[in-house]
Amino acid sequence: MEQYITEYSKYIIAILGIIYVLTTIWPVFAKNEEKLGLVYGFQTLIFFLIHTSCFLNLLIRTENIQIIFFYIFQLVALYTTIILYYIVYPQANRLIVNNMCLLMALGFVILTRLNYNKAIKQFVIVIISLAVSLIVPELISRFKKLNEWTWFYGAFGVGILGLVLVLGAVTKGAKLSFSLAGITFQPSEFVKILFVLFIAGLLSQSIDFKMVLLSAVCAGAHVMVLVASKDLGSALIYFVGYVVMVFAATANPIYLGCGFGGGAGAAYLAYRLFSHVRVRVIAWKDPWSVIDGAGYQITQSLFAIGCGGLFGLGLCKGSPKSIPYVDTDFVFSAVAEELGVIFAVCLLLIYLSCFLMIVKIALSMSNSFYRITALGLGTTYITQVFLTVGGGIKFIPMTGVTLPFISYGGSSVLASILTFSVVQGLYLISENEKKKRYEFIARRRAERRRYE
């Protein structure tokens, strides 16, 4: 009986993943969010079935009774989050809430499979992060002077990154983090949010050449500190976010072309200056020629994805632990190996639906600061997804960044949750603007009828 459950459940999980993705299409393109209650309720049901099916497999394969209690704690935490958002923020974007909870649930699933102790640590950090994040949308929607703190965002962000450059611990050849009271932080994850607010603040003041040049210098300062720390993955995320924000603010394709042209030049310089970049490029071009060294990670990742096939080998039936840093840099490969390529593609589409919804929110906002902020947050988020997955499937050289909500890492998951919470705050502002516009139109129509 147990064999049949573990064998057929992988097909069920893949089908449920497809159904969930289909439910994300309507909210992205719908004009009226208020009529989507049934769709969001159905999403929650599918989320519950995917989560339960995965943990049932883990229980059967590991025979670890503790997993039952861990599953129950997760269920309570994630559903409490959904309910609290529904009660406290009835106007909140429920697609983003549902997707966020599903992604975190999948993170718990794959981390439990890889390392139970790390999964417990991640869960504790998520609980704290969710508790903090529930306050953020209210603060964003009520605090009307966010753009007046522009230079504070920039100065504080560069200062924190500089502190890591001087005092940070070296991890995988780069200075990424430092410890405080026994807790390790990776500040570049949080500074991304401040960076976006900083650039949005500058570009909302003016979009003339002088301001664009000033913003380029300030963005360059952030990126150069990251490059000096050899945190090139984060530097690339910041850079792409900046270029997109400038283009969104100015609608000038010349800036876009200059940005990506400059990025290509910077990539070449990084290749010439940093030996570990050259090693990663060699591993990307022909990993099989250096399979015993630099190419080992990427070849093991490709083996894992190839062995998984369309429906996967099933949880605990693959060998994802043969990939170095699988729980951080290559967690997508572990998902593809054990849950299948179909489910892995569904995962990417869920990430994409979040991005499209953020873009939709941004385009609905009349205030340039809020609009550029939303687009910047969405761009940095989806760029991080692209870099992680692209490196794992040999589409681009490895960059060493984590997959939002799923990879192990307290700073990463906390920053991702805070990013989505800020977006929720911006969405509440957008909904209030719509409400005011509708009320104004209704008053004008009532006045016309009175005169008629």
N, C-alpha and C positions, 0 to 999 in steps of 0.2 A: 504493500500500500504506500509506504513512504517513498519507494522508488518511483511509483507512478506520479505522486504529488510533485516531486522534484523535477521529473522529466517534462510533465505537461505544463507546469507552472510557468516555465520560461516562455512558452507560446502565449499563455494568458497575459503575462506581464507585457510582452511586446504589443499585443492587441490593445490592452488597456492604455499603453503609451500612445498608440495611434489615435485612439478615441479622445484621450486628453488633449492632444495637439489639435484635433479638429475643433474642440470646444474653445480653443484660444483664438481662432480665426474671427469668429463673429464679434467678440468684444473689441478687437483691434479696429475693425472697419465700421462698427455700429455708430450711428449718430446719437442715439439716446441710451445712456448707460442704465437708466432707471428700469428699462424693460428686460434686463438681462438677469434678473434674480434667479430664474430657473436654471439658466446656463451655469451660473456660478455655483448653485447648489449641486448640480450634476457634476461639476468639476471636483467639488469637495468629496463626493462619493467615489469618483474614480481615483482620486488621490488616496483615499482610505484603502481602497482595494489593492492599489499598487504597493503601498507601504506594508499592509498586512501580508500580502503574498510574499514579499521579499523576506520579511522577518520569520514567516513560517518556514521558509526554506533554510534560513540560517539556523533556526532552532532544530530542525530535523538533521541537518548536516553536522552541527557542532555538538548537539545534545547538551548544551549549556543552559540550564534552567534560568540563570541570571538574565539571559536575553529576553525572557518573557517580561520581567519587571522593567528592563530598559525600554522595551517596546511600549509598555503602558505609560511610562513617564514621558516618552516622546509624544505619544498620542495626546496625552493631556496637555502638554506644553503647546503643541502646534495647533490643536483645535481651540485651546484657550486664546491663542493669538488671533485666530480667525474671528472668533466670537467677540473678543475685545475690540478689534478693529470695527466690526459691524456695529457694536453698541456705542463706543466712544466716538468713532468717526463714520457715521452712517453714509457720508458722501465719499469715503475713501475709494480708491480704485481697487476693486476686489480681484481683478485679474492679476495685478502685481502682488497682492497679498497671497493669493492662492499659489501662484508660481513660486514665490519666495519660500513658502512653507513646503511645497513639493520638493524643491531643489535641496533644501536643508534636510528633509527626510531621506532623500537619496544619498546625501552626504553621510548621514548616520548609518545607512545600510552598508555602503561600501567601506566605510571606516571600521564598522563592527566586523566586517568580513576580514579586513586587513590587519587591524590591531584594536582589540576590544578596549584596552586602556586608553588609547588615544581617542577613541569614539566617546568614552565617558568624559574626558577632558573637554572635547569639542562641545559636547552637550551642555556642560556647565557654563562654558563661555557663551553659547547661544542663548541660554536662559537669561543670563545677565544682560546680554546685548539686546534681546527683545524687550526686556523691562525698561531699559534706557530708551530704546528707539520709540516706544509708544508715546513718549513725551515730545519727540522731535517734530512731528507734523503740526501739533498745536503751537509750538514755539515759532515755526516757520510761517504759519498762516497768520499769527497774531503780531509778530514782530515786523513792523513795516519799514524798518530802516537798515535792512541787511546790506544794501549797497553803500551805506555810509561808512562801513568798516573795511572798505576795500584795501587800504594800505596795511591795515592790521593783518588781514589774511595773508598778504604777500610777505610781510616782514616775519611774521610768526612761522610761516611755512618754511621759508629759506633758513631761518634760525634753527628750527628743529632738524632739518636735513643736514645743516652744517654741524650740528651737535653729533649726529650719527657719524658723519665723516671723521670727526676728531676722536670720539669716544666709542664708536660702535664696534661690535664684535664681528669678526670675519666669518661669514658662512658661505661655503661653496665659492670661495675666492672673492667675495664682495662684502662690503660693510653694509649690512642690511638692518641690523637691530641693535638695541641695547637693553640692559636689564635694570629694573627699578624695583626694589623690595622683593627680589626673587621672581618678578614677573617680566617676561621678555616681550618687548614691543617691536614692531616693524613700522616706524613712523611714516614711511613713504605711502603706506596704504591709506592713512588718515589725511595726510597732507594733500592727497589728490582732491579731496573735497574742498579744502581751503584754496587750492590752486584754481579750481574751477570758479569758485566764488570771486577770487581775486581778478582773474581775467575777465569774467563777466562784468564785474564792477567797472573796470577800466573801459571796456568796449561799450558799455551802456551810457557812458558819459559822452563819448564822441567816437566817430569812426573815420576821422580824417587821418591823413598819412602820419602826422606826428604822433597821434595816440596809438596807431597800429605799430609804429616803430618802437614807442615806449613799451607797449605790451610785449613786443618781440624780445626786447632786451630783458625785461623782467621774467618772461617765460624761459629765456635762455639761461638766466641765473639759476632757476630751479633745475633745469636739465643738466647744466654743467656740474652742479654739486652732486647730482645723482651719477653722472658719468665719472666724476672723481672718486666716488664711492664704489665704482664698478657695478652699480645697480642699473645695468643697461636696459633690462626689461621694463622697469618702472620709468626710466627716462624716455623710452619709446612711447609708452602709454601717455605720458604727459605731453609729449611732442604732438602726437596725433590728435589728442584732445584739443590742444591749442590751435592747430591748423584748422580743424573743423569749426571751432568757435569763431575764429576770425572770418572764415568764409560765411558762416551763418549770420554774423553781424553785418558784414559789408556787402555780401552777394557779389564779390569781385573775384572772378576766376583767376586773375593774375596772382592774387595772394595765395590761392590754393595751389597753383602751379609752382610758385616760388617756394612754398612750404615743402611740398613733396620733393622738389628738386634739391632743396637744401638738406632734406632728410636723407636722400640718396647719397649726397656728398658726405654727410656725417657718418652714414653707415660704412662708407669706404674708409674714412679716417679711423673709425673704431676697429675695422678689420686690420688696418696697418699698425695701430698703436697697441692693441690688446691681444696678447697671445691666446687667451681663452676664447676670444671671439673667432680667431683663426681656426682653433681646434673645433669649435662648434660648426663652422662653415664646412670644414673638411668632413665632419661627421654627417652633415646634411647632404653634401654632394655625393658621397659614396661611403655610406656607413659600413658596408660589407668589407671594404678594404682595411678598415680599422676596427673590426668587430671585437677584437680582444682589448681594445683601449677606448678611444673617444667615441667609437660607434656602438659600444655595447648597449647603452641606454636606448637609443633609437631603434636598434635592431630588435631588442627584446620587446619594445613597444609594438613594433610592426608584427612580430611573431604573435603577440597576444591578440591584436586586433584580427589578424588573419585566422588564428585558431578559433576565435569566437564564432565566426560566420554570422549569418543573418539573425539567428535567435540566441546565440551564446551557448556556452558550455553549461551554464547553470551556476548559481552562487556556490562558492567553495569547491568548484570542480576544475577551475583553471589554475594558473600559476602566476598570478600578477605580482607576487612578492619577488619574482626573479628580476623585476624592473627596479633599478635603484631609484629612490625618491618617488616611489609609485603613489604614495598617499598625498604628495604635494604637487609635483610637476607633471606626473603621468597618470593621474587618477582617471582621466577620460579613457585611457587604454584599458584600465581595469574594468571599467563599466562596459566597454565594447566586448571584452573577452568573455565576461561572465553573464551579461544581460543581452548581448548581441548588438550587431551593427544597426538593426532596425530601431532598437530602443535608444542607442547612442545618437542616431539621427533625430529621433523624437526629442531627446534632451537638448540638442542644438536648436531645434525649432522652438522649444520652450524659452530658451535664452533669447532667441530672435524675437519672439512675441513680446517679451518684456521690453526689448529695445524699441520695437515699433510703437508700443504703447507710450513709452517715454517721449518719443518723437511726436506722437499725436498730442500729448499733453503740452509739449513745448510750442507746437504750432498753434495751439488754441489760446495762447497767452498774449495779451496786448502789451504788457510791460517787457521792454527789451532785456532788462537785467534777469528777470525770471525765465524768459524764453531762452536766452543764451546759457544760463545756468543749467536748465533741464537738458539742453542738447549736449552740453559739456559732460554732465554726469552720465548721460546715456552713451556717449562716445567712449569715454574712458572705460566704462563697464564692458561694452561689447568688444572693444579692442583687447582687453584682458582675456576675454573668452577666446577671441581669434588667435592670440599669441599662444595660449596654453594648448588649445586643440591643434592648431597648425604645427606647433613644434612636435606634438605627440604623433602626428600622422606623417611627418616628414614633408609637409607642405612648405614650411619655412624653417630656418635654423631654430634650435631651442633657445628660449629666452629665460627660462627659470621662474616664470610667474605662475601663480596658483589659479585654479578654476573657481570662480566665485561661488560661495555657499557650499561647495562640495569638497574641495581640497582641505586637508588638515592644516590648521593655522588659525590661532585666535585672532590675530590682527586682521587677517584677510576676511574672515567671516563677520567680524564686528564692523569693519569698514564697509562691507557689502550691504549689511543690514542698515547701517546709517545712511548709505547712499540712497537706498530705496525709501527710507523714512523721509529724507529731504524731498525726494520726488513726490511722495504722498502729500507733504506740506504744500508743494507747488501745485499739486492737483486740487487741493482744497481751495487755494487761492483762485485757480482757474474756474472752479465750480461756482465760487462766490461771485466772480466777475460775470459769469453767464447769468446767474440769478438776478444780479442787479440790472443787466441789460434787458432781460425779460420783463422785470418789474417796470423799467423805464418805458419800454415799448407798450406795455399794458396801460400805463398811465396816459401816455400820449394818445392811444386809441380811445381811452375813456373820455379824454378831454375833447377829442374831435366829435365823438358821438353827442356830447353835451351841447356843443355849439351847433351841431346840425339839428 
